[in-house]
Amino acid sequence: MKKHLAVLSMTSSLVLLMSAAPSSKDSATALTDRQRALHVLNRLGFGARPGDVDRVLAMGLDRYIDEQLHPERIADVRSESLLAKFPTLTLSAADTWDQFERPLREARKQAKKLQAESASANGETESADMQPTAGEKKNGALADFRKQIPPDKRPKR
C-alpha cells in the first residue's frame, strides 16, 4: 500500500510539474526541453551521466518517466544473455537436488561403505594418528565424486 501511495504521489507531482505551463510573466524563467530533461534525471535518478539528457530527449520525457515508474517493462537483453550461460539458474529446487545433491550424497555413502568394507576385509583398524585429516577426507571424497559424475552433468563455471 505504501509503495502504491509513493508511486501515486510521485506521478501526480510529475504530472503537475509537466503540465504547469509557464505564464507570460514567467517566460523568463521557463525551462528549455534540455533543462527539463536534466531536472527530471536529477529528481528521478542519481543525476545525469554523459549522454543521458540526449537519450531522454530522443525517447521523450513522458516515456522516460513511465519507464522509471515501471522498471519491469525495461528489456534487459544483455543481462539475460549473460545469465543464459548458467543453466543451473533456471533449475527448480527439486531438479537441483536430483542433479547435484542426491548423487553427491549417494557417492559419499558408497565411498563410506567401500572404505568400511575394505577396512573390515583387511582386518585393519587405523590408529588415530594414521587416520586422514578432515581436509584430506574431503578432497579425496570430492575427487572420487568428480570421477563419478559425467562432465556434461557437472555444473558450469
C-alpha positions as CSV (number, residue, x, y, z in Angstrom):
1,M,0.0,0.0,0.0
2,K,2.8,2.4,0.9
3,K,4.5,1.6,-2.4
4,H,1.4,2.5,-4.4
5,L,1.0,5.7,-2.5
6,A,4.6,6.6,-3.2
7,V,4.2,5.9,-6.9
8,L,0.9,7.8,-7.0
9,S,2.4,10.9,-5.2
10,M,5.4,10.8,-7.5
11,T,3.3,10.5,-10.6
12,S,1.0,13.3,-9.5
13,S,3.9,15.5,-8.7
14,L,5.5,14.9,-12.1
15,V,2.1,15.5,-13.8
16,L,1.8,18.8,-12.1
17,L,5.4,19.7,-12.9
18,M,5.0,18.8,-16.5
19,S,1.5,20.3,-17.0
20,A,2.4,23.6,-15.4
21,A,2.6,25.9,-18.4
22,P,4.7,29.0,-17.8
23,S,2.6,32.1,-17.7
24,S,3.6,35.2,-19.7
25,K,5.3,36.8,-16.7
26,D,7.2,33.5,-16.0
27,S,8.5,33.3,-19.6
28,A,12.0,34.5,-18.5
29,T,12.3,31.5,-16.0
30,A,10.7,28.9,-18.3
31,L,12.9,25.7,-18.7
32,T,14.0,24.6,-22.1
33,D,13.5,20.9,-23.1
34,R,17.1,20.1,-22.3
35,Q,16.8,21.7,-18.8
36,R,13.6,19.9,-18.1
37,A,15.2,16.6,-19.1
38,L,18.2,17.3,-16.8
39,H,15.8,18.3,-14.0
40,V,13.8,15.0,-14.3
41,L,17.1,13.0,-14.4
42,N,18.2,14.7,-11.2
43,R,14.9,14.2,-9.5
44,L,14.1,10.6,-10.5
45,G,17.5,9.1,-10.6
46,F,21.0,9.7,-9.4
47,G,21.7,12.6,-11.8
48,A,22.6,12.6,-15.5
49,R,25.5,10.7,-16.9
50,P,27.1,11.7,-20.3
51,G,24.5,11.1,-23.0
52,D,21.5,10.7,-20.6
53,V,20.0,14.0,-21.5
54,D,20.2,13.3,-25.2
55,R,18.7,9.8,-24.7
56,V,15.8,11.2,-22.6
57,L,15.1,13.9,-25.2
58,A,15.2,11.3,-28.0
59,M,12.7,9.0,-26.3
60,G,10.5,11.7,-24.9
61,L,10.1,12.9,-21.3
62,D,6.8,11.2,-20.7
63,R,8.1,7.8,-21.9
64,Y,11.2,8.1,-19.7
65,I,9.1,8.9,-16.6
66,D,6.9,6.0,-17.4
67,E,10.0,3.7,-17.7
68,Q,11.2,4.9,-14.3
69,L,7.9,4.2,-12.7
70,H,7.7,0.7,-14.3
71,P,11.2,-0.8,-14.4
72,E,9.9,-4.3,-15.0
73,R,9.0,-3.2,-18.5
74,I,12.6,-2.4,-19.5
75,A,14.1,-5.1,-21.6
76,D,17.4,-6.3,-20.2
77,V,18.7,-8.4,-23.1
78,R,22.4,-8.2,-22.2
79,S,21.9,-9.5,-18.7
80,E,19.6,-12.2,-19.8
81,S,22.0,-13.4,-22.4
82,L,24.8,-13.5,-19.9
83,L,22.7,-15.4,-17.4
84,A,21.6,-17.9,-20.1
85,K,25.1,-19.3,-19.9
86,F,24.3,-20.7,-16.4
87,P,21.6,-23.3,-16.9
88,T,21.6,-24.1,-13.1
89,L,19.9,-20.7,-12.5
90,T,16.7,-22.0,-14.2
91,L,16.6,-25.3,-12.3
92,S,13.9,-25.8,-9.7
93,A,14.9,-26.8,-6.2
94,A,13.9,-30.4,-6.9
95,D,15.9,-30.5,-10.1
96,T,18.9,-29.1,-8.4
97,W,18.6,-31.8,-5.7
98,D,18.2,-34.5,-8.3
99,Q,21.2,-33.4,-10.4
100,F,23.7,-32.4,-7.7
101,E,22.9,-33.1,-4.1
102,R,21.4,-36.6,-4.4
103,P,24.4,-38.0,-6.5
104,L,26.8,-36.4,-4.0
105,R,25.2,-38.0,-1.0
106,E,24.9,-41.3,-2.7
107,A,28.6,-41.1,-3.7
108,R,29.5,-40.3,-0.1
109,K,27.5,-43.2,1.2
110,Q,29.1,-45.6,-1.3
111,A,32.6,-44.3,-0.5
112,K,32.0,-44.8,3.2
113,K,30.6,-48.2,2.6
114,L,33.6,-49.3,0.4
115,Q,36.0,-47.9,2.9
116,A,34.3,-49.8,5.8
117,E,34.3,-53.0,3.7
118,S,37.9,-52.8,2.8
119,A,38.9,-52.0,6.3
120,S,37.0,-54.9,7.7
121,A,38.2,-57.3,4.9
122,N,41.8,-56.4,5.7
123,G,41.2,-56.6,9.4
124,E,42.7,-53.2,9.7
125,T,41.9,-50.8,12.4
126,E,43.6,-47.4,11.9
127,S,45.1,-45.7,14.8
128,A,44.1,-42.1,15.4
129,D,47.5,-40.8,14.2
130,M,47.2,-42.7,10.9
131,Q,43.7,-41.5,10.0
132,P,43.4,-38.8,7.3
133,T,42.5,-35.3,8.4
134,A,39.1,-33.8,7.6
135,G,40.6,-31.8,4.7
136,E,42.2,-34.9,3.2
137,K,39.0,-36.9,3.5
138,K,37.0,-34.0,1.9
139,N,39.5,-33.6,-1.0
140,G,39.6,-37.3,-1.6
141,A,35.9,-37.7,-1.5
142,L,35.4,-34.8,-3.9
143,A,37.9,-36.2,-6.3
144,D,36.1,-39.6,-6.2
145,F,32.8,-37.8,-6.6
146,R,34.0,-35.8,-9.6
147,K,35.1,-39.1,-11.3
148,Q,31.6,-40.5,-10.9
149,I,29.7,-37.6,-12.5
150,P,30.0,-37.3,-16.3
151,P,31.4,-34.0,-17.5
152,D,28.1,-33.0,-19.2
153,K,26.2,-33.3,-15.9
154,R,28.7,-31.1,-13.9
155,P,27.7,-27.6,-13.1
156,K,29.2,-25.0,-15.4
157,R,31.5,-22.3,-14.0
